[in-house]
Structures are given as C-alpha cells and as structure tokens.
Amino acid sequence: MAINFDEIIDRHGTYSTQWDYIEDRFGRADILPFSISDTDFSVPTGVQDAIKRRIEHPIYGYTRWNHEEYKESVCNWFEKQDNVKISKNWISYSPSVIFSVSVFIRIKSEPGDSVAVFTPMYDAFYGVIKENNRFLVPIRLGNAYSDYNVDWDSLEAVLKQKQTKILLLTNPHNPTGKVFSKEELKLISELCEKYEVFIISDDIHRDVVFDQYKYVPLTEVRKKDMVLCSSASKTFNIPGLIGSYLIQPDEQLYAAFQIELKQKNALSSVSILGMLAQVAAYKDEHYVKQLVDYVHKNMLRLEEFTREEDLGLCFKCPQGTYLAWIDSSQSNMTGDELQNRLVNYGRVGIMPGSTYGDQKCLRMNLACPRSKLEEGLKRIKLALEK
C-alpha cells in the first residue's frame, strides 16, 4: 500500500516538542521548525490499528515485556532487514536508548574514566557522559566529501589511553549520516579488543540507509564487550509512546542490566502502547522502504538547492538518517549571526551545529512532507540573501 508522505498533518496543540515548544529553542514561536529528530509523518496503519485495539480494553495495568512476541519482533526484523541472526535471549526492553547508554557507562567504567566519541556527535551524549562523572574524549571524523572517514591513528591514540574505557558509537552516525561499513566496524572492534575498550553502539537510525550503503549491526563483528541499543521510535515516529531495546549477548552483562532496570530503577513494567507499537511496526517493511525513498529525495532536493543557490551553504547527500548535516563555513557568518538571520529574517528553525560540536554546520531534519521542505528552502534563501 502506498503511503502518503506528502500529507500535511497539523501537530499544533499536541504538546509537540518540535511544534508547540519551538520558542524554547529558537526564541520565537512563529517559525517553521526542522529541529527535533522525530518525523512529520503518520505512523503505519498497522501501528495505529494495534493501538486502537488495545485502547478498547479499559484496563492499562502493569505489563510484561519479557515474552516471545516482543523479543521475536526484534529477531525477525533483523533477519528480514539485514539477514542477521539475533538470539531472543540477548534482547531486553529499555525505556530509551539513552537510558541504556547511561546504564552501561556506569557498569563498564568508573567516575573519572573517559568515554571516546566520534565528533560531531548527538547532543544528548554530552550530558550522559558529563553527568555520570566521566570525561568525553572526541575523535574528529572527516568531512562529507571523504564520507566522514575515520582517522585511525587518532582513534588508536585515544583508545590506548588507560583512562579510556568505552567507545560510544552511533551507527548510522548522528548528525553526519555516516553508515559504518562492516570493514570499518571490524577495525574499530579490533582496536577496542586490543586496548580492552567496551563498545556501546546507538543504532536508533538503523533503518534509514540510502543507495548502495548497508547497515551492519555490531554483533556481526563482535559479541563480547559490547552492547547494541536501538528502537523503532525514529523510523516509525513513535518516540512519544516510550520504549527501546538492547542486544546484549553476554549473560553476566545482561543480568547486570536487569538489576539496573528492575531493582535500581523499578522499571519492571513496559509502556503498553510502546511495546505494541514496536511489535506492529516491525511487521511493516513497506512503510520503511517508502520512507527511505521519500527522505532520500528530500536529501537530493536540499543538495540541489545548495548547489544552485549561492548562499554559502554546502551539502552532500548522506549515507543514512533523515538528518541533513549542512556545511555553513562559506557563509562568512558566525554561528550566532547565521541563526539570527534564519530565525529572525527567514522564520525558519534549523539546529545550530554548535549543539553537536561544530559551529560551522547546521542540522536540518528532512523527515517531512516535500511542501514543508520547499517552504523551508524559500525561507533559508530569504534569510541568507539579505
């Protein structure tokens, strides 16, 4: 069934972080947002139907996640999408990917230890590292025209430091959209094994990968000293229903996480609607294929726009995610000056690159109807032509 991703759905009045609280991030409410990384698309019909069926039952009591249907939904998804075998005994519920990341930082390191991260990076990583009393050690990725290549010498130099206990990976990478190849993951794994560094892999954008590129889960190169954290929330636009999962092949680490989840944080019960939404979502391959195609075309449209308009912006279509990482270094403006023009002249909300560690870039969410994107491009042109 064809999905109408062109449909405009008014999200105002739903307590939407992106739409109703845009003023919190940009200082004014009368702007068009391309900010928070959820989508402006309707969820699949199957997800909506599953939620409606459950709502018809008038009791929403404590609910278990540890059952066959929940775990098999993840196993089947990895097998169908990636031809990868995942044991159901490796799968655990978690309320969010960042919760899982935070827990494993505490399990696998001590206060004062270091966490290595490829930069620029997802902004939530700053807080989760700092507030757990660990030090962040950045490893700079290359630029878009080198496919954000890894500086292997710098990576090894960081990993060999005694205080480096964890490498925090995002695959596909947020915000650049880099998809790590199996060969790159092997090299990363070998270096981490050499220096006894634990790998946490945040794979929440795993389904949105373009063209010839292929998502490879870390479990294909490593099944010890690692954890893979993911969710259906980004792809299927269900983060408000709460829920994620992790894949942990090590029995002792799996048990340690269960203690954190259940005993230390009293999270024995799952979000009912979040669980059912994930199970239903992972039965719908057609939605994902159409979503990826639609977002890819949005990316190509932005690439065309930056090439044709002399605005000091450069953009190359990424390998994955629905987040466009735009180089603004040729604009001859500081990050603050650029934001002032975009927000106060163009009335468009695009996240400043400084949020992710690079003030010469912008992060623009392109998971939106084409008409919204076109309006956004008009506003960018208006802002930067002044």
C-alpha positions in Angstrom: 0.0 0.0 0.0 1.3 3.4 -1.0 2.0 5.8 2.0 1.1 9.4 1.5 4.2 11.1 2.9 3.0 14.3 1.2 0.1 14.6 3.7 0.3 17.7 5.9 -0.7 16.8 9.5 -1.1 19.7 11.9 0.8 18.9 15.0 0.0 22.1 16.9 -1.9 21.5 20.1 -0.5 18.1 20.7 2.3 19.2 23.2 4.7 18.5 20.4 8.3 19.4 21.3 9.1 20.4 17.8 6.0 22.4 17.0 4.4 23.6 20.3 7.6 24.4 22.1 9.7 25.8 19.3 10.2 29.0 21.2 12.2 27.2 23.8 15.0 26.5 21.3 14.8 29.5 18.9 13.3 32.3 21.0 10.1 32.8 19.0 7.1 30.7 18.1 6.3 32.0 14.6 8.9 29.9 12.7 8.8 26.7 10.7 10.8 24.0 12.6 13.2 21.4 11.2 14.7 20.7 14.6 13.8 17.7 16.9 14.5 14.3 15.4 11.0 12.9 15.1 9.1 12.9 11.8 6.1 14.8 10.5 4.7 11.6 9.0 1.8 9.4 10.2 2.7 6.1 11.7 1.9 3.0 9.7 -1.7 1.9 9.6 -0.8 -1.3 11.4 0.6 0.6 14.3 -2.4 2.8 14.6 -4.7 -0.2 14.5 -2.8 -2.1 17.2 -3.0 0.9 19.5 -6.7 1.4 18.8 -7.4 -2.3 19.6 -5.6 -2.1 22.9 -7.3 1.2 23.9 -10.6 -0.6 23.5 -9.7 -2.7 26.5 -10.4 -0.4 29.5 -7.6 -1.6 31.8 -4.0 -0.4 31.4 -2.3 -2.3 34.2 1.3 -3.3 34.8 2.5 -5.1 31.6 5.3 -7.6 30.9 7.8 -7.2 28.1 9.7 -10.4 28.6 7.7 -12.7 26.3 8.1 -14.3 22.9 6.1 -11.8 20.8 8.1 -8.8 21.9 11.5 -10.5 21.5 10.7 -12.3 18.3 9.6 -9.0 16.7 13.2 -7.7 17.1 14.8 -11.0 16.0 12.5 -11.2 12.9 13.2 -7.5 12.0 17.0 -8.0 12.0 16.6 -11.2 9.9 14.3 -9.7 7.4 16.1 -6.3 7.0 19.7 -7.3 7.5 19.8 -11.1 7.1 21.3 -11.2 10.6 20.5 -13.8 13.3 19.8 -12.4 16.8 19.1 -14.6 19.8 16.0 -13.7 21.7 18.0 -14.3 24.9 20.1 -11.3 24.0 17.1 -8.9 23.9 16.0 -6.7 26.7 13.5 -3.8 26.9 14.7 -0.4 28.0 12.7 2.8 28.3 15.1 4.7 26.0 18.3 4.3 24.2 20.0 7.0 26.3 18.9 5.2 29.4 20.7 2.1 28.2 23.8 4.1 27.2 23.8 5.7 30.7 23.5 2.4 32.5 26.3 0.7 30.5 28.6 3.7 31.0 28.2 3.1 34.8 28.5 -0.7 34.5 31.7 -0.6 32.4 33.6 2.4 33.7 34.3 4.3 36.9 33.9 8.0 37.7 36.9 9.8 36.2 37.3 7.4 33.3 37.0 8.5 29.7 34.4 7.8 27.0 35.6 8.2 23.4 33.1 9.5 20.9 33.3 10.4 17.2 32.5 14.1 16.7 30.4 15.9 15.8 28.0 14.0 17.9 24.5 13.6 19.1 24.0 16.3 21.8 22.5 14.0 24.4 25.9 12.3 24.7 27.4 15.4 26.3 25.0 15.2 29.3 25.0 11.5 29.7 28.8 11.4 29.9 29.3 14.5 32.0 26.5 13.8 34.5 27.9 10.3 35.0 31.2 11.9 36.0 33.1 10.6 33.0 35.3 12.6 30.6 34.5 12.9 27.0 37.3 12.3 24.5 36.5 13.4 20.9 37.7 11.7 17.8 37.1 14.0 14.8 35.5 12.5 11.7 36.5 13.7 8.2 34.2 15.8 6.1 31.3 14.9 3.8 33.5 14.6 0.7 35.6 12.0 2.4 32.5 10.1 3.6 33.3 11.2 7.1 36.3 8.9 7.2 37.8 7.7 10.5 41.3 8.9 11.5 42.5 5.5 12.5 45.7 6.9 14.1 43.7 9.3 16.3 41.3 6.6 17.2 44.1 4.3 18.3 45.8 7.1 20.2 42.6 7.7 22.2 41.8 4.0 22.8 45.3 3.2 24.1 45.0 5.8 26.9 44.5 3.9 30.2 41.5 6.0 31.3 39.6 5.3 28.1 37.1 2.5 29.0 34.3 3.0 26.5 33.8 3.9 22.8 30.3 5.3 22.3 29.3 4.8 18.7 26.3 5.9 16.7 25.5 3.8 13.6 24.2 5.4 11.4 26.0 8.4 12.8 24.1 11.4 14.2 24.4 14.1 12.9 26.6 13.3 9.8 24.6 10.4 8.5 27.7 8.2 8.1 26.9 4.4 7.9 29.8 2.4 9.2 30.8 -0.4 6.9 31.5 -3.9 8.1 35.2 -3.4 7.4 35.2 -0.2 9.5 33.4 -1.9 12.3 35.9 -4.8 12.2 38.8 -2.4 12.5 37.1 -0.5 15.3 36.4 -3.8 17.1 40.0 -5.0 16.7 41.3 -1.8 18.2 38.9 -1.9 21.1 39.8 -5.5 21.8 43.5 -4.6 21.7 43.1 -1.9 24.3 40.2 -3.6 26.3 37.6 -0.9 25.5 33.9 -1.6 25.7 31.7 -0.6 22.8 28.2 1.0 23.2 26.5 1.2 19.8 23.5 3.5 19.5 21.8 2.2 16.3 18.5 4.1 16.6 18.6 5.3 13.0 19.4 1.8 11.7 16.6 1.6 9.2 17.2 4.8 7.2 20.1 4.0 4.9 20.4 5.1 1.3 21.5 3.8 -2.1 24.3 1.2 -2.1 25.0 1.6 1.6 24.1 -1.1 4.1 23.5 -1.1 7.8 25.6 -3.7 9.7 24.9 -4.4 13.4 27.9 -4.5 15.6 27.0 -8.1 16.5 28.3 -9.2 13.1 31.9 -8.4 14.1 31.8 -8.7 17.9 29.7 -10.4 20.5 31.6 -9.6 23.7 32.5 -6.4 25.4 29.7 -4.6 23.6 26.0 -3.7 23.7 23.8 -2.6 20.8 21.0 -0.1 21.7 18.1 0.6 19.3 14.4 1.4 18.9 11.6 1.6 16.4 10.9 5.1 17.6 12.8 7.1 14.9 11.8 5.1 11.9 8.1 4.7 12.7 7.6 8.0 14.6 6.6 6.6 17.9 9.0 8.1 20.5 6.1 9.6 22.5 4.9 6.0 23.3 8.2 5.3 25.1 10.3 2.2 24.5 13.6 0.8 23.1 15.5 -2.4 23.3 19.1 -3.6 23.6 21.0 -6.5 22.3 23.5 -8.0 24.8 25.0 -11.4 24.1 26.9 -11.6 27.4 24.8 -13.3 30.1 26.5 -11.5 33.0 26.2 -8.1 31.5 22.6 -8.9 30.5 21.9 -9.8 34.2 23.7 -6.6 35.4 21.4 -4.5 33.2 18.3 -6.3 34.5 19.4 -5.3 38.1 19.7 -1.7 36.9 16.4 -1.8 35.1 14.3 -3.6 37.7 15.9 -3.3 41.1 17.6 0.0 41.0 15.1 1.9 38.8 11.9 -0.1 39.3 11.2 -0.4 35.6 9.8 -3.9 35.6 6.7 -2.9 33.6 6.8 -1.8 30.0 4.8 1.0 28.3 1.9 -1.0 27.0 1.3 1.1 23.9 5.0 1.5 23.2 5.5 -2.3 23.2 2.5 -3.0 21.0 3.5 -0.2 18.6 7.0 -1.7 18.2 5.7 -5.2 17.6 3.3 -3.9 14.9 5.9 -1.6 13.3 8.3 -4.4 12.9 5.8 -6.3 10.7 5.7 -3.4 8.2 8.6 -3.5 5.7 6.7 -1.5 3.0 6.5 1.6 5.2 10.2 1.7 5.7 11.1 1.2 2.1 8.8 4.1 1.1 10.0 6.3 3.9 13.7 5.8 3.0 12.9 6.6 -0.7 11.0 9.7 0.2 13.6 11.1 2.6 16.3 10.3 0.1 14.5 12.5 -2.4 14.3 15.3 0.2 18.0 15.0 0.7 18.7 15.2 -3.0 16.5 18.3 -3.2 18.4 20.0 -0.5 21.7 19.1 -2.2 20.4 20.6 -5.5 19.3 23.7 -3.7 22.7 24.3 -2.0 24.4 23.7 -5.3 22.2 26.1 -7.3 21.8 28.9 -4.7 24.9 30.9 -3.8 24.2 31.2 -0.1 27.4 29.9 1.4 25.9 26.5 2.2 27.4 23.2 1.1 25.6 19.8 1.4 26.2 16.3 0.1 23.5 13.7 0.5 24.5 11.4 3.4 24.6 7.7 3.6 21.7 7.5 6.0 19.4 9.1 8.6 16.8 11.8 7.9 19.2 14.5 9.4 21.0 16.8 6.9 24.4 18.0 8.1 24.9 21.2 6.2 28.3 22.9 6.0 27.9 26.7 6.5 31.6 27.6 6.6 31.4 29.5 3.3 28.6 31.8 4.6 31.2 34.2 6.2 29.0 34.4 9.3 29.4 33.3 12.8 27.0 30.6 14.1 25.1 33.3 16.1 24.9 35.6 13.0 23.6 32.7 10.9 21.0 31.7 13.5 19.8 35.3 13.8 19.2 35.5 10.0 17.5 32.1 9.8 15.2 32.7 12.8 14.5 36.4 12.7 14.6 37.0 8.9 13.7 33.7 7.4 11.5 32.5 10.3 13.0 29.0 10.0 14.2 26.8 12.8 17.3 24.7 12.0 19.5 23.4 14.7 22.9 25.1 15.1 25.9 22.9 14.6 27.4 24.1 17.8 24.8 21.9 19.6 26.7 18.9 18.2 30.2 20.2 18.4 30.7 22.2 15.1 29.6 25.8 14.9 30.3 25.8 11.1 27.4 23.5 10.4 23.6 23.2 10.7 21.5 20.1 11.3 18.2 20.1 9.5 15.5 17.4 9.9 14.2 16.4 6.5 11.6 13.8 7.6 8.8 16.0 6.5 6.4 16.5 3.5 8.0 17.9 0.4 5.9 21.0 0.6 7.3 21.8 4.0 10.8 21.4 2.8 10.2 23.7 -0.2 8.8 26.3 2.1 11.8 25.9 4.4 14.2 26.4 1.4 12.4 29.6 0.4 12.8 30.9 4.0 16.5 29.9 4.0 17.0 31.8 0.7 15.2 34.8 2.1 17.3 34.8 5.3 20.7 34.5 3.6 20.2 36.7 0.6 19.7 39.8 2.9 
